[in-house]
Amino acid sequence: MPQVFVGVGSNVERATSIRAGIADLRAHYGELRLSSVYESEAVGFIGNAFYNLVVGFDTQEPVNNVADVLTSIEDRNGRLRGSEKFAPRTLDLDLLLYGDAIISTARFHVPRDEILRYAFVLWPLAEIVPNLRHPETGKTFTQLWEDFDKDGPVLRPVVFSWQGPTTKAKS
């Protein structure tokens, strides 16, 4: 059964959006492995800081079904899609890894390129699966994190309360 890892982020109603997204993932996939929550400045646009984490779970679902579920959860949680790739969002769920598969389609790429580019993806992965190997580089996520250039945007762990509202009012 493939281990799946998903990057979770929000910069609009961050705590509420993250809680709701995790609740939806848990309702669909059951037990989840959660990294710490990190705060990072927006990348690619001027906006509020993001909360980010990585979630892991096992599933028998085909990769396309997983991608569909992630899109559906984003939509249920108020994700607006526009022409701009970098924009504020209530919930962003990025399929990072699907087992050791290497997949490139018009819809998604696995492993996701952002793993090697952004601290807010790599650090949480190294935290929850330090000895897992990146399917393309063959290096562990700990090795990748140790070699990562940490002079980029500031990333800091935050104390995150998982207690609180898990649904948002729809307007």
N, C-alpha and C positions, 0 to 999 in steps of 0.2 A: 504494500500500500504506500503510495507516494507521500512523502512529507511535503507539505505546501507551506510557503512563507509569503506573507502579505505585508506590505508597508502600509501603515495607517497614518493619515495626517489630517489636520484641520487647522484653519485659522479664522473660522467664523463660529462663534459659540463653541469654542474649542473643547472644553470639558464635557459639555452636554453632547456634542456631536461624537466625540470619541467614545463616551459611555454607550451611546445608542448604537454606534457601529459595532462595538464589541458584543453588545447584547444580541444583535442580529446575527453576527458570525457564530456566536455560541449557540443560538437557537437552531441554526442550520447545521453546524459542524460538530457540536458537542464540546468536548474538552479542548481548551486552547492553551498554548504556551505564549506568555506575554513577556516582552521585554519591559524594561523601565520606560517611562515616558520622558522624552527629551524636548526641550524648546529650542527652536532655531529660527533665525530670521528668514523672511521670505526670500526665495531664490528666483531670479528672472523677472521680478516685478516689485514695485513698492507696495507694501501691505503689512498687515499685522503679522506678528510672529506666529509660527506654527507649533503645535504639539505634534510629535511624531513618535511612533513605536513600531515594532515588528511583532506580528502574530504568527504562530505556527500551529498547524493541525495536520492530521492524517485524514485522507479521504480516498475513496474508490472512484469518485466522480472523474470523468474525463476532463482534461484541462479546459476545453471550451465551455463546459458546464460551470466550472469554477469561475471562469471569467464572466459568464452570464450572471452568476449569483452576486459577484462583487459589484457589477454594474447596477443590478437591481437594488442592492443594499444602499449604494450611493444615492440612487434616485429616491428611494424611500426616505432618505435622510436629508433631502433638500438640495442635493447636488445640482447645480446649474451648469449646463454644458454650452460653451460658446466657441467662437473661432480662436480665442486666445488659449494657448497651451498653459501659460503661466498666469494664473488669476486666483483671487480669493476663492475658498471653497469650504463648505460645511464639512464634507467628508471626502477623502481621497483614499481609495483602496487600490493599491498597485500590486499585481501578481509579480512577485520577485523570483521565486523558485517553485518548480513543480518536480519534486524528486531531483534526479540528476539529468533531467531532460534539457536538451538544447533545441529550442523551437523558435522559428522566425516566420511570422505571418504578417499580413497587413494590419492585423488587429493588435498583436502583442509580440514581444520578444521575451523569451525566458532562456537563461537568466536575464533579468532586467539590467540594462546598462547602468542605471543609477546606483546599483550596488557598489560599483567601483569608483563612482564619481562623487557621491555625497556622504558625508559623515553621518547624517541623520538616518541613513539606510544601513550603512556598514557597521557602525558602532552597535546598534541594537541587535543586528544579526550575530556579531561576534559575542555579544553578551549571552544570547540564548542558545546558540549552537557553535561554540568556539572551535570545536574540532571537525565540524562539517566542512567539506571541501567544495569550493566553487567549481561548478561543472566545466568551465572553460579553462581557468587558470591552474586548477589542481591544488591551489594553496588553500589552507584552512582560513576561516574567517578571522581567526586570531592573527594569523600571519599577515593577512591583508590589512587588518586594522593597525598592526604594529608598523607596517610599511607606509601607511596612508599619510599624506601631507596634511597635517592638522593646522596649517596656517590659514585655512579658509574661514568661512563664516563660523561664528561662535556657536557651539552646541553645548547645552548644559542640561543635566538631569534635573527633573522637577519632582517635587513631592506631589503625587497625584492621588486624589481620593476617588476610589471606585464607587463610593456611595453618592447618591444623588439621582436626579432625574435621568431616565434612560430613553425618554421619548420627548420629542419636541412638538410644540403646537404648529400645525400647518396653517399658513395664512392664505 
